[in-house]
Amino acid sequence: MKFFKGVTAVLTKDLQTEFRSRYAINTVLAFVGGALLLILFALNAEQLSPTPQSALVWIVILFAALSSLSRSFVMETEHKTYNLLRLHARSEEVFVGKLCYNYLFCLSVNTTTFLLYIFLLGMPIADSGAFVLLLILGTAGLSGVATLLGAIVSQADRKGAIFSVLSIPLMFPLILILVRTTKAALIEGVIQNYANDFWALFGYAGATITAGILLFDYIWDE
C-alpha cells in the first residue's frame, strides 16, 4: 500500500506540474501538427504504399517523444528537486511514478497523432482490436526506454543531445516492429504472420520496463 501511495504521489506531482506549465504538451502538439501537414502536402502520403504510410506516423511519434519524454527527470534537476525526491520517496516509487506519467503522456500524444493521421489520409482501420493493442504496447516500449534514459541523462550538461543519441539505437528495433504491426492493424488486417510481431512488442516493453526498474537503483544512489 505504501508503494502505491508513493507512486501516486510522484505521478500526481508530475501531472500537476505539466498542467500548470503545459510546456511539453504544447511543444509536442505543435510539432505533431506541423509534421503531419508537411507529410500530407509535401510527400503526398495518401498515395504511398502501406509500408511507408505506416513508417511515417511512427517517425513523427519518435521525434515527438525525443523532444518531451526526458522532461520527467530533467525538470527535477532544473528545479533543484531531485534531492527532495530522495528524502521522501524510494527509488522504485520514483521510477514507477515517472514511468506512469510518461506512459499517460505518450499514450495521449500517440492516440492524437494516429487519429489525426488516419483522418487526414482517409485511412481505414482494418482491425480495431489490433490497433488498440498496438497503441498500448508501443507506448509501453517507448515510455520504458525514455524513462530510464531520462534518468541517466538528467545529470548531464547537454541533456537533450545525449538523450537523442542514446534513444535512437534503442528505439530503432521497436520502430521496425511497430511499422509492421501498424500496417497489419490499419491496412492489411492481422493474419498469422503478424502474431510474432505483437509478441515481440510485448517482450520489448516487458524487458525495457523490467530493466529500468532494476537499473534505476544504481542511478538513484549515485
N, C-alpha and C positions, 0 to 999 in steps of 0.2 A: 504493500500500500504506500509506503514511504517513497519507493522508487517511482511510482506513477505520479505521486504528488510533485516530486522533483521535476520529472519530465514535463508535466503540465505547466509548472511554473516557468520553466525555460521557454516552452512553446508560446505561452501567453505573453511573456515579455517581448519576444521577437515579433509576434503579431501586432502587439500594441505599438511597438517602435515603427514598424512598417506602415501601419495605418495612419500614424501621425505624420510621417515624412512623405510617404508614397514615392520614395526615391526609386526603388527597384522596379516597382510595377509600372510607373510612368515611363521609365527608360526602356523597359522590355517591350511594352505595348507599342511605343513609338518605333522601335527597331523592327518589330514583327510586322506592323502595318506597312512601313516603308519597304521592307524586303519582299513582302507578298505582292505589293503593287509593282515593284520592279520585275519580279518573276513573271507576273501576268502580262505586262505590257512589253517588256524588253525581250523576254525569252519565248513568248507565246506558249506558255506552259500547257495550255489545253490541247495543243497539237503534238505534244511529246508522247513518246511511248510510255508504257506503265512504269518501267524501272526508273527512268529519270524523274517522272512525276512523283514517285514515292520517295526518291532520294532528296529532292529539293526541299520538301517540307521539314525533313529531319536536319538538313543543313541549317535552315533558318533557326530551328529549335536549339541546335547545338550551340550556335554563336550567341543566341539569346541567353542560354544557360551560362556560357562563359562570362557574360557581362554582368551577371547578377548573383549566381548561387554561392560565390565565395564570400558574399557580404555578411552572411550569418556569423562567421567568426571574425572577419576583418573589422567589422564595426565594433567588436569588443575591444580590440587593440586601439582603434581610433578614438573611442570614447573612454579609454582607460578603465574599463570594467572587467577585464579578463581576470585579474586577481580577486575581484569581488565575487565572481562566479566560483572560484576555487574555495572561498571561505564558506559559501552557502550551499554548494551542491557537489555531489560526487561526479567522477569523470563519466561514468556510464549514463547518468541522468542528463548531463550536459550534451553528450553526443547524441543520444536518442531524441532529446528535445530539439536540438538543431536539425537532426535528420527529419523529424516530423514537420518542422517548419519548411525546410527545403522541399520536402515531398509535396506538401499542400500548395506551396507557391509554384513549383514546377508543374504540378498537375493542372492548376488553373491556367497557366500560360500555354501548356500543351493542348488542352482542350479548346481554348480560344483560338489558337493558331490553326488547329485542324478544322474547326468549324468554319473559320474564315476561308481557309484554303479550299475546302470542299465546296463552299458556296461560290467563291469566285471562279473556280474551274468547272463548276457544274458536275462534280464527280458523284457517282452513286456510292453507297456503302453496301458491298456485296455480302458481308457477314457482320452484323452489328455486335454479336457476342464476341467475335474475334477482335473487333475494333476496340471494344471496352477493355478486353484483356490486354491488348497491345498498349493502350494508354497506361494502364495500371503497372504493368511490368516494365515498360520502357521508362516511365517516370521513376520507378524504384531504382533502376540501374543508374540513371543519370544523377539522381539525388544522392545515392550511396557513394558514388565516386566523388561528386562535388563536395559533399560534407567532409569527407576525410581529407581531401586535398586542400579545402578551405582552412581546415585546422592546421595543416602543415605550413601553408604559406602565410598564415596570419601574422607570424613573427618576422617575416622577411621585409626588406626595404621596398622592393619592386613587386608588390603582391600580384597585380593584375597580369603582368608579363609572365611571371613564374607559374601562376595558376593555369594560364592558357597553354604554356609549353608542356606542363605535366599532364594536363587533362586530355589533350587531343590524342596522344598514343593510347591512353587507357580507354577512352570512349570510342575509338575507331572501330574495334570489333563489335561493340554494341550497335553502332550506327549501321554497320553492314547487315547485322541480323534484323534490325528494325526496318530496313528498306525492304527486305524480302517479306517480312510479316505484314508490313503496310500494303504491299502490292497484293498480298493474299486477302487481307481484310477489306480493302476498298475496291479492288478491281477484279481479281480472278476468283475470289472465293477460296475458302480453306479446303484443301484436299490433304490426303495422307502425307504428301511430300513435305508439307509445311509444319507437321506436328513437331518434328525435332527442333525447328526454329523457335517455337513457343517454349519448349522445354529448355532450350539454350538461354532464352531470355530469363526464365525463372532461375536457372542456375547462376547466371551472371549477376542478377540482382541479389540473390541469396549470398553469393560469395563475396561481393563487394561490401554489403552491409555487415556481414559477419567479420570480415577482415577489418573494417573500420572500427567496430566495437572493440575488437581485440587489440588493435594497434594504437587506439586513441589513448590508452593508459600511458604509453611511453611518451606521447606528445604532451599529455597533461602534466606529467611530472617534470618535464624539462623547464 
